[in-house]
Amino acid sequence: METIYLVIGILGFFLVMALAFFGSFVLLDFLWGRSGGDP
């Protein structure tokens, strides 16, 4: 049973990291798109 909890913890950790990375990337892209209109 401990192995299952370990796998769930690792998957959850990677999921949170992926969501945080993707969210920060989208937020930066949104801010950059709004702040400057030049390409």
C-alpha distance matrix in Angstrom:
0.0 3.8 5.4 5.3 6.7 8.8 10.2 11.0 12.6 14.6 15.7 16.7 18.6 20.4 21.2 22.7 24.7 26.0 27.1 28.8 30.5 31.7 32.8 34.8 36.3 37.4 38.7 40.7 42.1 43.1 44.8 46.6 47.8 49.3 50.8 52.8 54.5 55.8 53.8
3.8 0.0 3.8 5.4 5.2 6.2 8.7 9.9 10.5 12.4 14.3 15.2 16.4 18.5 19.8 21.0 22.6 24.3 25.6 26.9 28.6 30.1 31.2 32.8 34.5 35.9 37.0 38.8 40.5 41.6 43.1 44.8 46.2 47.7 48.9 51.0 52.9 54.0 52.2
5.4 3.8 0.0 3.8 5.5 5.0 6.2 8.6 9.7 10.5 12.2 14.0 15.2 16.6 18.1 19.8 21.1 22.4 24.1 25.6 26.9 28.3 29.8 31.5 32.8 34.3 35.8 37.4 38.8 40.2 41.8 43.2 44.6 46.3 47.7 49.5 51.2 52.2 50.1
5.3 5.4 3.8 0.0 3.8 5.4 5.2 6.1 8.5 10.0 10.6 12.0 14.1 15.5 16.2 18.2 20.0 21.0 22.2 24.1 25.7 26.7 28.0 30.0 31.4 32.5 34.0 35.9 37.2 38.3 40.1 41.7 42.8 44.5 46.0 47.9 49.6 50.7 48.7
6.7 5.2 5.5 3.8 0.0 3.8 5.5 5.0 6.0 8.6 9.8 10.3 12.0 14.2 15.0 16.2 18.2 19.7 20.7 22.2 24.1 25.4 26.3 28.2 29.9 31.1 32.2 34.2 35.7 36.7 38.3 40.1 41.4 42.8 44.2 46.3 48.1 49.4 47.6
8.8 6.2 5.0 5.4 3.8 0.0 3.8 5.5 5.1 6.2 8.6 9.8 10.5 12.4 14.1 15.3 16.6 18.3 19.9 21.1 22.5 24.2 25.5 27.0 28.5 30.1 31.3 32.9 34.5 35.9 37.3 38.8 40.3 41.9 43.1 45.1 47.0 48.0 46.1
10.2 8.7 6.2 5.2 5.5 3.8 0.0 3.8 5.4 5.1 6.1 8.4 9.8 10.7 12.0 14.1 15.4 16.4 18.1 19.9 21.0 22.2 23.9 25.7 26.8 28.2 29.8 31.5 32.7 34.1 35.9 37.3 38.5 40.3 41.7 43.5 45.2 46.1 44.0
11.0 9.9 8.6 6.1 5.0 5.5 3.8 0.0 3.8 5.5 5.1 5.9 8.4 9.9 10.2 12.0 14.1 15.1 16.1 18.0 19.8 20.7 21.9 24.0 25.4 26.5 27.9 29.9 31.2 32.2 34.0 35.7 36.8 38.4 39.9 41.9 43.6 44.8 42.9
12.6 10.5 9.7 8.5 6.0 5.1 5.4 3.8 0.0 3.8 5.5 5.1 6.0 8.7 9.7 10.5 12.2 14.1 15.2 16.4 18.2 19.8 20.7 22.4 24.1 25.5 26.5 28.4 30.0 31.2 32.6 34.3 35.8 37.2 38.4 40.5 42.5 43.7 42.0
14.6 12.4 10.5 10.0 8.6 6.2 5.1 5.5 3.8 0.0 3.8 5.4 5.0 6.2 8.5 9.9 10.6 12.2 14.2 15.3 16.4 18.2 19.7 21.1 22.4 24.2 25.5 26.9 28.5 30.0 31.4 32.8 34.3 36.1 37.2 39.0 40.9 41.9 39.9
15.7 14.3 12.2 10.6 9.8 8.6 6.1 5.1 5.5 3.8 0.0 3.8 5.4 5.2 6.0 8.6 9.9 10.4 12.1 14.1 15.2 16.2 17.9 19.8 20.9 22.2 23.9 25.6 26.7 28.1 29.9 31.3 32.5 34.3 35.8 37.5 39.1 40.2 38.1
16.7 15.2 14.0 12.0 10.3 9.8 8.4 5.9 5.1 5.4 3.8 0.0 3.8 5.5 4.9 6.1 8.6 9.8 10.4 12.1 14.1 15.2 16.1 18.1 19.8 20.8 22.0 24.1 25.5 26.5 28.1 29.9 31.1 32.6 34.1 36.1 37.9 39.2 37.5
18.6 16.4 15.2 14.1 12.0 10.5 9.8 8.4 6.0 5.0 5.4 3.8 0.0 3.8 5.4 5.2 6.2 8.6 10.0 10.6 12.3 14.2 15.2 16.5 18.3 19.9 20.9 22.5 24.3 25.6 26.8 28.4 30.0 31.6 32.6 34.6 36.7 37.8 36.1
20.4 18.5 16.6 15.5 14.2 12.4 10.7 9.9 8.7 6.2 5.2 5.5 3.8 0.0 3.8 5.5 5.0 6.0 8.5 9.8 10.4 12.0 13.9 15.2 16.3 18.1 19.6 20.9 22.3 24.0 25.5 26.7 28.2 30.1 31.3 32.9 34.7 35.6 33.7
21.2 19.8 18.1 16.2 15.0 14.1 12.0 10.2 9.7 8.5 6.0 4.9 5.4 3.8 0.0 3.8 5.5 5.1 6.1 8.5 9.9 10.5 11.9 14.1 15.2 16.3 17.9 19.8 20.9 22.1 24.0 25.6 26.6 28.4 29.9 31.7 33.3 34.6 32.7
22.7 21.0 19.8 18.2 16.2 15.3 14.1 12.0 10.5 9.9 8.6 6.1 5.2 5.5 3.8 0.0 3.8 5.5 5.1 6.0 8.5 9.9 10.3 12.1 14.1 15.2 16.1 18.1 19.8 20.7 22.1 24.0 25.4 26.7 28.0 30.2 32.1 33.5 32.0
24.7 22.6 21.1 20.0 18.2 16.6 15.4 14.1 12.2 10.6 9.9 8.6 6.2 5.0 5.5 3.8 0.0 3.8 5.5 5.1 6.1 8.5 9.7 10.5 12.1 14.2 15.2 16.4 18.2 19.7 20.9 22.3 24.0 25.7 26.7 28.5 30.6 31.6 30.0
26.0 24.3 22.4 21.0 19.7 18.3 16.4 15.1 14.1 12.2 10.4 9.8 8.6 6.0 5.1 5.5 3.8 0.0 3.8 5.5 5.1 6.0 8.3 9.9 10.5 12.1 14.0 15.3 16.4 18.1 19.8 21.0 22.2 24.2 25.6 27.2 28.8 29.8 27.9
27.1 25.6 24.1 22.2 20.7 19.9 18.1 16.1 15.2 14.2 12.1 10.4 10.0 8.5 6.1 5.1 5.5 3.8 0.0 3.8 5.5 5.1 5.8 8.4 9.8 10.4 11.8 14.0 15.2 16.1 18.0 19.7 20.7 22.3 23.9 25.8 27.5 28.9 27.4
28.8 26.9 25.6 24.1 22.2 21.1 19.9 18.0 16.4 15.3 14.1 12.1 10.6 9.8 8.5 6.0 5.1 5.5 3.8 0.0 3.8 5.6 5.1 6.0 8.5 9.9 10.3 12.1 14.1 15.1 16.2 18.0 19.7 21.0 22.1 24.2 26.3 27.7 26.5
30.5 28.6 26.9 25.7 24.1 22.5 21.0 19.8 18.2 16.4 15.2 14.1 12.3 10.4 9.9 8.5 6.1 5.1 5.5 3.8 0.0 3.8 5.5 5.3 6.1 8.7 9.9 10.6 12.2 14.2 15.4 16.4 18.1 20.0 21.0 22.6 24.6 25.6 23.9
31.7 30.1 28.3 26.7 25.4 24.2 22.2 20.7 19.8 18.2 16.2 15.2 14.2 12.0 10.5 9.9 8.5 6.0 5.1 5.6 3.8 0.0 3.8 5.5 5.1 6.2 8.5 9.9 10.5 12.2 14.2 15.3 16.3 18.4 19.9 21.4 22.9 24.1 22.4
32.8 31.2 29.8 28.0 26.3 25.5 23.9 21.9 20.7 19.7 17.9 16.1 15.2 13.9 11.9 10.3 9.7 8.3 5.8 5.1 5.5 3.8 0.0 3.8 5.4 5.2 6.1 8.6 9.9 10.4 12.2 14.1 15.2 16.5 18.2 20.2 22.0 23.7 22.5
34.8 32.8 31.5 30.0 28.2 27.0 25.7 24.0 22.4 21.1 19.8 18.1 16.5 15.2 14.1 12.1 10.5 9.9 8.4 6.0 5.3 5.5 3.8 0.0 3.8 5.5 5.0 6.0 8.5 9.7 10.4 12.0 13.9 15.3 16.2 18.2 20.4 21.9 20.9
36.3 34.5 32.8 31.4 29.9 28.5 26.8 25.4 24.1 22.4 20.9 19.8 18.3 16.3 15.2 14.1 12.1 10.5 9.8 8.5 6.1 5.1 5.4 3.8 0.0 3.8 5.4 5.2 6.1 8.5 9.9 10.5 12.1 14.3 15.3 16.7 18.5 19.5 18.0
37.4 35.9 34.3 32.5 31.1 30.1 28.2 26.5 25.5 24.2 22.2 20.8 19.9 18.1 16.3 15.2 14.2 12.1 10.4 9.9 8.7 6.2 5.2 5.5 3.8 0.0 3.8 5.5 5.1 6.0 8.6 9.9 10.4 12.3 14.2 15.8 17.1 18.8 17.5
38.7 37.0 35.8 34.0 32.2 31.3 29.8 27.9 26.5 25.5 23.9 22.0 20.9 19.6 17.9 16.1 15.2 14.0 11.8 10.3 9.9 8.5 6.1 5.0 5.4 3.8 0.0 3.8 5.5 5.0 6.2 8.6 9.8 10.7 12.1 14.5 16.4 18.4 17.9
40.7 38.8 37.4 35.9 34.2 32.9 31.5 29.9 28.4 26.9 25.6 24.1 22.5 20.9 19.8 18.1 16.4 15.3 14.0 12.1 10.6 9.9 8.6 6.0 5.2 5.5 3.8 0.0 3.8 5.4 5.1 6.0 8.4 9.9 10.4 12.2 14.6 16.0 15.3
42.1 40.5 38.8 37.2 35.7 34.5 32.7 31.2 30.0 28.5 26.7 25.5 24.3 22.3 20.9 19.8 18.2 16.4 15.2 14.1 12.2 10.5 9.9 8.5 6.1 5.1 5.5 3.8 0.0 3.8 5.5 5.2 6.0 8.6 10.0 11.0 12.5 13.8 12.7
43.1 41.6 40.2 38.3 36.7 35.9 34.1 32.2 31.2 30.0 28.1 26.5 25.6 24.0 22.1 20.7 19.7 18.1 16.1 15.1 14.2 12.2 10.4 9.7 8.5 6.0 5.0 5.4 3.8 0.0 3.8 5.6 5.1 6.3 8.7 10.5 11.9 14.2 14.0
44.8 43.1 41.8 40.1 38.3 37.3 35.9 34.0 32.6 31.4 29.9 28.1 26.8 25.5 24.0 22.1 20.9 19.8 18.0 16.2 15.4 14.2 12.2 10.4 9.9 8.6 6.2 5.1 5.5 3.8 0.0 3.8 5.4 5.2 6.0 8.7 11.1 13.4 13.9
46.6 44.8 43.2 41.7 40.1 38.8 37.3 35.7 34.3 32.8 31.3 29.9 28.4 26.7 25.6 24.0 22.3 21.0 19.7 18.0 16.4 15.3 14.1 12.0 10.5 9.9 8.6 6.0 5.2 5.6 3.8 0.0 3.8 5.4 5.2 6.2 8.7 10.2 10.4
47.8 46.2 44.6 42.8 41.4 40.3 38.5 36.8 35.8 34.3 32.5 31.1 30.0 28.2 26.6 25.4 24.0 22.2 20.7 19.7 18.1 16.3 15.2 13.9 12.1 10.4 9.8 8.4 6.0 5.1 5.4 3.8 0.0 3.8 5.8 6.1 6.8 9.1 9.3
49.3 47.7 46.3 44.5 42.8 41.9 40.3 38.4 37.2 36.1 34.3 32.6 31.6 30.1 28.4 26.7 25.7 24.2 22.3 21.0 20.0 18.4 16.5 15.3 14.3 12.3 10.7 9.9 8.6 6.3 5.2 5.4 3.8 0.0 3.8 5.8 7.0 10.3 11.7
50.8 48.9 47.7 46.0 44.2 43.1 41.7 39.9 38.4 37.2 35.8 34.1 32.6 31.3 29.9 28.0 26.7 25.6 23.9 22.1 21.0 19.9 18.2 16.2 15.3 14.2 12.1 10.4 10.0 8.7 6.0 5.2 5.8 3.8 0.0 3.8 6.8 9.4 11.4
52.8 51.0 49.5 47.9 46.3 45.1 43.5 41.9 40.5 39.0 37.5 36.1 34.6 32.9 31.7 30.2 28.5 27.2 25.8 24.2 22.6 21.4 20.2 18.2 16.7 15.8 14.5 12.2 11.0 10.5 8.7 6.2 6.1 5.8 3.8 0.0 3.8 5.7 8.0
54.5 52.9 51.2 49.6 48.1 47.0 45.2 43.6 42.5 40.9 39.1 37.9 36.7 34.7 33.3 32.1 30.6 28.8 27.5 26.3 24.6 22.9 22.0 20.4 18.5 17.1 16.4 14.6 12.5 11.9 11.1 8.7 6.8 7.0 6.8 3.8 0.0 3.8 6.5
55.8 54.0 52.2 50.7 49.4 48.0 46.1 44.8 43.7 41.9 40.2 39.2 37.8 35.6 34.6 33.5 31.6 29.8 28.9 27.7 25.6 24.1 23.7 21.9 19.5 18.8 18.4 16.0 13.8 14.2 13.4 10.2 9.1 10.3 9.4 5.7 3.8 0.0 3.8
53.8 52.2 50.1 48.7 47.6 46.1 44.0 42.9 42.0 39.9 38.1 37.5 36.1 33.7 32.7 32.0 30.0 27.9 27.4 26.5 23.9 22.4 22.5 20.9 18.0 17.5 17.9 15.3 12.7 14.0 13.9 10.4 9.3 11.7 11.4 8.0 6.5 3.8 0.0
